[in-house]
Amino acid sequence: MYRSFVAGTNDSTILDSPHLGHLWETFVLSELRKSLFLRHPEATLWFYRDQQKEADFVISYGSKLYLLDAKWKEIPPQSAFKNL
């Protein structure tokens, strides 16, 4: 059974939680960190935010930067990415 004590949710209330997006981002961060550590330990993982733009995850690997945004919805609306 899934539980997020801090957010006050359990497996029957998680989908209705206003914290669902934050919990999802935290899960994605955890999985990204594990994957990068095992496959590309030289890569670095960051987030980016200024007054107008935000990226949930910025991966620096070699000479490239990869911007990622974690959304709970399978097909988020285009407007969900306006700050990316």
PyMOL commands that set and color helices and strands:
alter all, ss='L'
color gray80, all
select helices_A, chain A and resi 14-16+20-39+78-81
alter helices_A, ss='H'
color red, helices_A
select strands_A, chain A and resi 3-4+9-10+44-49+54-61+64-68
alter strands_A, ss='S'
color yellow, strands_A
deselect
rebuild
show_as cartoon
